[in-house]
Amino acid sequence: MANALMNRNDGMLDPFDRMVRNFWTPFETMTETLKTDINETDDQYQVKVDVPGIDKKDVKLAYRDNVLAIKVQKDSFVDHEDQKQNVVMNERHSGTLQRSYMLPNVAADKITATQADGVLTITLPKTAPAKNAGQIEIQ
C-alpha cells in the first residue's frame, strides 16, 4: 500500500505539473459554456442560453434548413502592464463559442430574441408541418 501511494503521480507535489494541467482546463470546458434549455409546446420552441457578461452585439443568430445556430464572440480585457505587480492571476480569455440545434417546422420570419440578466431567450413559433412530409408518390 505504501509503495503504491509513493509511486502515484497525480501532480500533488509537482507545481509545474499542476500548472500545466490547469492551463488547459478553460479550453477543455469551453464547449460547456453555452448552457442551453429548450422547451417545446404545441405552437413554439423556446430556447434559453446563458450568456453572462456578453453584449448582444457579440451574439449572432441564424435559422436555416431547420437548424438554429448560435455564435458568441467573447473578448476579455487583459492588462499585462500592472506597474505595481498587483495582478496575481488572470484567467479571462477570448474566443468564439457556438452551438446548433435541429428545430423543425419553424416560421423563420417570426423568430424573436431578447437578452436580459445574462440570459438569451429565443422564441421560435412553429408552422404546421407539411402534409405527407418526406413522402414521395411514384407516378
ABEGO torsion letter per residue (X at the ends): XAAAAAABBAGAABAAAAAAAAAAAAAAAAAAABBBBBBBBAABBBBBBBBBGBBAAABBBBBBGGBBBBBBBBBBBBBAABAAGABABBABBBEBBBBBBBBBGBBAAABBBBBBGGBBBBBBBBBBBBBGBGBBBBX
